[in-house]
Amino acid sequence: MGSHPEVVILGAGLAGMTAAYHLRDRDVVVIESRDRVGGRTLSGEHDGYWYNSGAQFVWDARTVAQCRELGLDVLGGEGALSAVFLNGKLAIAPDANRLFMKMPVSWVEKARFALTITRLRRIASRTHGLDAELDARSLADVIGATSDITRDILEMATTSGTGLSTQEVSGAIGLGYAIHLFGGDVNSTLKAVRGGTQQISNAIAEAIDPERLMLECKVESVAASGGGVKVRYRRGEGKPEEVEASICISAMTADAVLETIPDLPEAKREALQSVLPY
Ligand SMILES: Cc1cc2nc3c(=O)[nH]c(=O)nc-3n(C[C@H](O)[C@H](O)[C@H](O)COP(=O)(O)OP(=O)(O)OC[C@H]3O[C@@H](n4cnc5c(N)ncnc54)[C@H](O)[C@@H]3O)c2cc1C
């Protein structure tokens, strides 16, 4: 027999869990295929140190405010060291200028690097919010012609921050990561959540009624039904089950949305296809 909540949220990543938190006073259920919440925020602990395998930083004022409301400890970058690993050597320094001086490369290379960073910082300082023109280009394209060593440093900073190469990430998203070790515009605003970014979703899971969270339930199809939506899902290897709700918020990955909602408007289908694979 199916259930009839007012709202059904699909996916318990940061987006789905944030929606669940804001709607916690309504009749809501969250359906998630994995056995955990957090999606692409996955954090762990080893030997007394915590780490993130997915998203590391938060910076949006609303996210930071939500973390504080949930009782999480939000840490700034003050006192953090910067490092680059180049030519088999690790250079560590307390700030951008001293890191630049300690980089194990020739002065000619340093001059080339400084020219590129200055150019990229100028672009970043002119950018406010998500710049559509930069977003339509890859970060590699925005970096443009530069020396191999400069490209290696920017590649390292970008990959460690975003999990993507400069070819894969857009100029709008990647630029701040590429230059953050060297005084980029996001340098003072990047924050971390103590215990890891997954703590945001874990804290929300604790704040909402556990019966509303359906883990290990894979959504198979979503279709309009009467004035609402019918969601078909499968719990583990079990038989298909259904939830009917007035409102459905889909916060699954793009591939899952394309697979489970066949009658999406064409423009939305194209937009989702354009971000695959990710
Ligand atoms: C290595 C790495 C570093 C990153 N660094 C940062 C960073 O520093 N700062 C930042 O802001 N962002 C960062 N990001 C991006 C950030 O992690 C994502 O943008 C964000 O976590 C996406 O959240 P989401 O809820 O939209 O999607 P997801 O977290 O992907 O959640 C989607 C959920 O839907 C579930 N799902 C999928 N299919 C189904 C189905 N059929 N049925 C039910 N459930 C389903 C998935 O299991 C998942 O839990 C990083 C990402 C990576 C990979």
The ligand as an SDF file (V2000), in Angstrom:
LIG
                    3D

 53 58  0  0  0  0  0  0  0  0999 V2000
   35.6010   16.0510   -4.8660 C   0  0  0  0  0  0  0  0  0  0  0  0
   34.5290   17.1190   -4.7840 C   0  0  0  0  0  0  0  0  0  0  0  0
   34.8180   18.3440   -4.1800 C   0  0  0  0  0  0  0  0  0  0  0  0
   33.8230   19.3310   -4.0900 C   0  0  0  0  0  0  0  0  0  0  0  0
   34.1060   20.4970   -3.4190 N   0  0  0  0  0  0  0  0  0  0  0  0
   33.1120   21.3690   -3.1700 C   0  0  0  0  0  0  0  0  0  0  0  0
   33.3200   22.4520   -2.2740 C   0  0  0  0  0  0  0  0  0  0  0  0
   34.4030   22.6160   -1.7000 O   0  0  0  0  0  0  0  0  0  0  0  0
   32.2920   23.2960   -2.0420 N   0  0  0  0  0  0  0  0  0  0  0  0
   31.0660   23.1270   -2.6700 C   0  0  0  0  0  0  0  0  0  0  0  0
   30.1620   23.9380   -2.4300 O   0  0  0  0  0  0  0  0  0  0  0  0
   30.8420   22.0940   -3.5130 N   0  0  0  0  0  0  0  0  0  0  0  0
   31.8210   21.2080   -3.7500 C   0  0  0  0  0  0  0  0  0  0  0  0
   31.5750   20.1150   -4.5310 N   0  0  0  0  0  0  0  0  0  0  0  0
   30.2410   19.9800   -5.1390 C   0  0  0  0  0  0  0  0  0  0  0  0
   29.2200   19.5220   -4.0770 C   0  0  0  0  0  0  0  0  0  0  0  0
   29.6680   18.3410   -3.4540 O   0  0  0  0  0  0  0  0  0  0  0  0
   27.8920   19.2450   -4.7700 C   0  0  0  0  0  0  0  0  0  0  0  0
   27.5090   20.3660   -5.5540 O   0  0  0  0  0  0  0  0  0  0  0  0
   26.7790   19.0020   -3.7690 C   0  0  0  0  0  0  0  0  0  0  0  0
   27.1650   18.1040   -2.7540 O   0  0  0  0  0  0  0  0  0  0  0  0
   25.5890   18.4540   -4.5510 C   0  0  0  0  0  0  0  0  0  0  0  0
   24.5280   18.2370   -3.6480 O   0  0  0  0  0  0  0  0  0  0  0  0
   23.1580   17.6840   -4.2030 P   0  0  0  0  0  0  0  0  0  0  0  0
   22.3040   17.3940   -3.0230 O   0  0  0  0  0  0  0  0  0  0  0  0
   22.6320   18.5870   -5.2530 O   0  0  0  0  0  0  0  0  0  0  0  0
   23.5320   16.3400   -4.9920 O   0  0  0  0  0  0  0  0  0  0  0  0
   24.1300   14.9730   -4.4190 P   0  0  0  0  0  0  0  0  0  0  0  0
   24.9860   15.2080   -3.2420 O   0  0  0  0  0  0  0  0  0  0  0  0
   24.7120   14.2370   -5.5800 O   0  0  0  0  0  0  0  0  0  0  0  0
   22.8220   14.2190   -3.9040 O   0  0  0  0  0  0  0  0  0  0  0  0
   21.9800   13.5150   -4.7720 C   0  0  0  0  0  0  0  0  0  0  0  0
   21.4310   12.3430   -3.9880 C   0  0  0  0  0  0  0  0  0  0  0  0
   20.4820   11.6500   -4.8050 O   0  0  0  0  0  0  0  0  0  0  0  0
   20.6370   10.2720   -4.5480 C   0  0  0  0  0  0  0  0  0  0  0  0
   20.0750    9.5060   -5.6720 N   0  0  0  0  0  0  0  0  0  0  0  0
   20.5750    9.3720   -6.9300 C   0  0  0  0  0  0  0  0  0  0  0  0
   19.7750    8.5630   -7.6540 N   0  0  0  0  0  0  0  0  0  0  0  0
   18.7490    8.2060   -6.8460 C   0  0  0  0  0  0  0  0  0  0  0  0
   17.5940    7.3840   -7.0290 C   0  0  0  0  0  0  0  0  0  0  0  0
   17.3180    6.7720   -8.2000 N   0  0  0  0  0  0  0  0  0  0  0  0
   16.7550    7.2180   -5.9740 N   0  0  0  0  0  0  0  0  0  0  0  0
   16.9880    7.8430   -4.7800 C   0  0  0  0  0  0  0  0  0  0  0  0
   18.0690    8.6190   -4.5600 N   0  0  0  0  0  0  0  0  0  0  0  0
   18.9300    8.8050   -5.5800 C   0  0  0  0  0  0  0  0  0  0  0  0
   22.1520   10.0930   -4.4180 C   0  0  0  0  0  0  0  0  0  0  0  0
   22.4820    8.8780   -3.7580 O   0  0  0  0  0  0  0  0  0  0  0  0
   22.5110   11.3270   -3.6090 C   0  0  0  0  0  0  0  0  0  0  0  0
   22.4890   11.0840   -2.2210 O   0  0  0  0  0  0  0  0  0  0  0  0
   32.5380   19.1130   -4.6470 C   0  0  0  0  0  0  0  0  0  0  0  0
   32.2500   17.8760   -5.2640 C   0  0  0  0  0  0  0  0  0  0  0  0
   33.2260   16.8830   -5.3180 C   0  0  0  0  0  0  0  0  0  0  0  0
   32.8550   15.5490   -5.9410 C   0  0  0  0  0  0  0  0  0  0  0  0
  1  2  1  0
  2  3  1  0
  2 52  2  0
  3  4  2  0
  4  5  1  0
  4 50  1  0
  5  6  2  0
  6  7  1  0
  6 13  1  0
  7  8  2  0
  7  9  1  0
  9 10  1  0
 10 11  2  0
 10 12  1  0
 12 13  2  0
 13 14  1  0
 14 15  1  0
 14 50  1  0
 15 16  1  0
 16 17  1  0
 16 18  1  0
 18 19  1  0
 18 20  1  0
 20 21  1  0
 20 22  1  0
 22 23  1  0
 23 24  1  0
 24 25  2  0
 24 26  1  0
 24 27  1  0
 27 28  1  0
 28 29  2  0
 28 30  1  0
 28 31  1  0
 31 32  1  0
 32 33  1  0
 33 34  1  0
 33 48  1  0
 34 35  1  0
 35 36  1  0
 35 46  1  0
 36 37  1  0
 36 45  1  0
 37 38  2  0
 38 39  1  0
 39 40  1  0
 39 45  2  0
 40 41  1  0
 40 42  2  0
 42 43  1  0
 43 44  2  0
 44 45  1  0
 46 47  1  0
 46 48  1  0
 48 49  1  0
 50 51  2  0
 51 52  1  0
 52 53  1  0
M  END
$$$$
